[in-house]
């Protein structure tokens, strides 16, 4: 793309060059705009043209208010088209080279039809309620990031002074506002925004963010909390406060009707149960009141405690929702075990060790997990 090209040129198919790393052809970007709102499409093309650009630059170039551009950039990020350079003094956005292959590039949004299931998970909800009761005081300002239909916002509103509920999905956001209105909770303010971008009130006392999943891999818990802590500092209280992820060796029956399916899967929702071949070995710990790296790269050595066959590893994540609370384990809608199959079977005796190399970006989606048996 040349300095003289414009978004209008791209709409008319006049340009021939590509993006920041030359990996997304102009025609692919142009074709994608057919599926976007006209304003979103023009923002996407303007970012593609500039390779890296700030919200302020886009506002000037497209002659639109910064607040409008910010919402449109957030929507494009939600849909997985954009990434952001956080190391620059001002956030600079660019077109992702891999957006065409990402099913949930910015973390899976839990649609409205599953919100009731989340509320029905007693273990999850009781842990959250206990943490809120322990943490939120009268007079506290609370931010609920990824609020859904307001389950924990409504809890916090009964203990604190004000709750700012942030939700990006339009349908879920509208339902949450209706729930709050019908409940008569006038100290909850719903805001439709990307929790990775939202400006939080400086007087916020407590950040709640239950965008948890096994390994913190698929959902945006860590990027969202990093953004919040960057704004508010490390003295703010958080719910949850800590998470730890470990792996254990397992044997799973992958055969169905004489055909083998070695597929990653959650050991929940009526899935077959695996047989453990070891205890859990923790390899990643995180404290949400701190800025955290969003990249995990580990070599994890696990010792077999039972003889048999090992043909996979199971990731488990436990959460401490507030200081003094025990870590909460898996439940159907809170971090169900994630099984990752090995390509082959490994016979083991008690005391044998298997080392697994594993890496992923926190919030990058399950498809970004890379793992292998590196030592047997």
N, C-alpha and C positions, 0 to 999 in steps of 0.2 A: 504494500500500500504506500502511496506517495503522500507528500505533505499537502498536495492539492486535492486529494480525494476527500469526499464528504460522505456522510450517511446517505444522502440522496443518490450519490454515485453508486453506492453498494445496492440500494434498492433497485436501481436500474441496471445492475450487473456490469458496471463500467470498470471495476477494479480487478486486478489480477494477483495481488500479493496477499500475504497471509499474516498470521498473528505474531505475538511476541517471540515464540520459539518456532514459528513456521510449521506448526503441527496441526492447525485447524484451517483448512482451505476456506477462502472467502465465500465460495459458493455454498459451502456447508452452513456457514453463519447466516448467509442471506436466506437460504431455504428455511432455516429454523425460525426466522422472523415471521414466517407465514402462520406459525402456530402461537404467536404472541400478540398481545394488545399492541396497537400501533406505537404508542408512546414507549412501551417496554422495548419493542423492536428497535426503535431509534436510539435508545440509550445503549442497548447492547452493541449496535453498530458503531456508535460514537466511541465506546470503550475499546472495541476491536481496532478501530482506526488509530487511536492514540497509543495503543499498546499498554500503557499504564496511565491512570488518570484519577484525579481526586473528585469528590463530589462538588467541590467549589468550581473546578475547571469545567465540569459537565454543565453546571448551572449557567455559567457564562456562555458556553458554546451553544447550548440548546435553548437559551433564553427562558429558563424555567426556574421557579423558586427552589432554593436548596432543599427545603423540606419535601418538595415533590420528588426531586432527584433522589434524595435519601431513601424514600419509600420504594421507589422503582429499583434502585440498586439492591435494596434488601430483598425485594421480590425475586430479582434475578439470581441473587445468591441462594435464596431458598430453593429455587428450581435448579440450582447446580451449575449455572453458566459461568459464574464469576468466582475468583479467589481474590484474596487481599494480602498486600504486603504490610505486615504489622511492624516491620522494622524501620520503615520510613517515618519521618517526623509526623507526617500526615498520612492517613490511610490511603493507599493507592490501589485501585482495583484493576484487574486484568481478566481477560477471557481464559478460562481453564482449558488446558490442552486435552483433558480427559472427560469433558462434560458429556460427550456423546455416549459414553459407556457407563455412566454412573446412574444406577437405579435410585439410590437414596444418597446423592452426593452431599447433602447438607444435613443428613440425619433423618430417620424416618419420622414423619409426622403421624401422631396417633389420631386417627380420624374419629369423628363424633361417635360412630357406632361402637367403638371400643372404650369410650370414656366410662361407661357404667361398669365395665369389667374391672377397670383400674380401681374404681371406688369400692368394688365388692371384694377386693383382695384384703381380707381382714388383717393379716400379718403386716402388710405394707401400710395400711391406714392407721393401725394402732401404733406402729412405730413412729409415723409422722405426727400423729396427735400427741403422743408423749413428748416428742422433741419440741413441738410448738408450745405446749403447756410449760415445759421446762425453760425455754429460751425467750419467748416473747413476753415482754412486760407491758403493763399499762403505760401508755405514752410512747411506745415504740412505733417507728415508721418501718414498714416491712415491704420488701420487693419480692414478688413471687414470679420467677422467670420460667416461662413455659408453663403457664398457669392452667392450661386445659380449660375445663368447664368450671374451675374455681373450687375444687374440693378442699385443698389446703388453704386457699385464700380465705374461704369462709371460716375455717377453724381459726386462723390467725386474727381475723377481724374481731373475733369475740374476746381476744386477749390484748391486742394492741390498739393503737390509736388510728392508724391508717395503713391500708394495704394497696400497693400499686401492682396490679395483676397484668402481666405482659404475655400475650399469646399471638402467634403469627397466623394460624389457620383461620380463615374467615368464618367458616361454619361453626367451629368450636368457640371462637371468640364471641360470636353473636349469641350462642347458647349460654355461654358463661355470663354474659351481661344480663340475659333474661333470668337466669338462676338467681343472681345477686339481687336484681330488682324485686323478684318475687319473695325473696327471703327478707327483704327490708333492710339489707346491710348497706347503709349509705356511706360507710367508711371504706368501701372498696372502689377503686377507680380502675376500670379495664382500659388497657391500651393495646391496640393491635400494632405490633412491631416485632422486628427480629431481635431477640434477646442478645445477640452478639453485637448489636449496634446501638441499642437503646441508651439514651442518656438518663441515668438514675439520679434521683434527688440526693443532693450532698448530705442531707440529714438522715439518710437511710441507716437504721440501726441493725436490721436483720435481713439477710438475703436468703430466700428459700429457692431452691432449684431442684426439682425431682425430675431430671431428664436422665435418669440412671438406666444403665443396661449392663449386661455381663461384659466385663473388661473395660467398660466406658468407651466402647469402640464405635457403636452404631449411632448413638445419640450424642447430643452436643453439650453434655454436662461440663466438660472441662473447658472448651472454648468459651462457653457462656460465662462460667465462673471466672475465668481469667480476665474477661472483659470487665466484669463487675468489680473484681478486686483491683484492677488497674485504675478504675475510677474512684473507688471508695477507700482504698487502702486496706491493710491487713488487720486492722483493729475491729472491723465489722464482724458481727457474728453470722454464722452460716448454718443452714440446715440443708443437707447433712454437713458433717464436719470432716469425716475421713472415709476412705475406701481402700480396700486391699484386694488384690486379685492373685490367685494362685492356680496351679495346674496339678492334676494328678493323672496317673496312667490308668487306662481303662481297656477293657475288651468289650466290643459291641458286635452283635450279630447284624451284619449288613445285608444278608440275603433275603430276598423276597421272591417267592415263586420261582426258584432256581436261577435268579439273576441277582448279582451283587450290586448294591448301590452305596458306595462309600461317599457319603454326602455330609457336609457340616450340618448340624442340626441342634436345636434346643431339646434337652431332655425334659420335656414338659408337653402338655397338650396331647396326652395319650401316646407319646413316643415310647418306643421300647426302652427299657432300662439297661444301662451298661453295668458291667461288673468291675468294681475297683480293683486295681492291682498295686495301689500305693496310697499313702497319705497325701494331703495337699501340700505342695511346696509354694509358698508365697514368693512372688517375684516382682510385684509392683505395688507400691503404697503411695497414697496421695492425701494431702491435707488441703481442703478447699478454701481455707483462709489465706492461702499462699498462691503466688503465681506458679504454675506448673508447666513443665515441658509437655508438648502435645505429641511427642514421638516416643514410642516404646521400642527398644531394641535390647533383647535379652537372650542369654544362653542359660537355660534352666535345666539343671540336673536333678532328676527325681529317682529315688531308690525304691525298687519294688519291695513291697511288704507281703505279697502273696505270689506264689508260683502260678504260671499259666501263660496265656498269650496276651500280648499287648498290641493292639491295633489302632490306638488313638489316644488322644489326650483330652481331658475335660477342663475347661476354664470355669472357675467359680469366683464370684465377687461378693464380698461381705461389706456392709455399710454401717458406720457409726453415725447415727443421726444427730446426736448431741453429746457433749461431754458427760461422762459418767454412765452413759447407756451402753449396754452390751452391743456387740456387732450383730446386725440382723442378716441372716442367711437368705437363701433363695426361697421364693414363693412364686406362684404362677405368673404374676405380673410384676415381679421385682427380681431381676437378675437370675432367671432360670439357668441351670448349667448349660454351657455351650460345648458340644462335642466336636472335635476336629479329627477326622480320620487320618491314619497313616496310609501310605501307599502299599505297605506290606505288613505282614504279621511278624512279631518278634517274640520268640519263646523266652521267658525269664524265670529265674529262680530267685528266692528271697535274697535280698542284698545286691542283686544286679542293678546297675544304673543305666538310665537312658537320658541323654541330653537332647533337648529340643531347642532349636534356634527359632525365635519368634519375633516378629516386628509388625508394627501397625501404627497408624496415626489415630490418636484419640479423637473421636467424632468424625473419622473419615469413612465410616461405613464398613460393614463386615467383609465386603469384597476386597478391602485393602489389607487384610491379614495375610502375611507371608510367613510360613512356618515349614520346618523340616526336621527330621531326625539327623542331628549333626554328629552324634557319637553313640555308639552302641557297644 
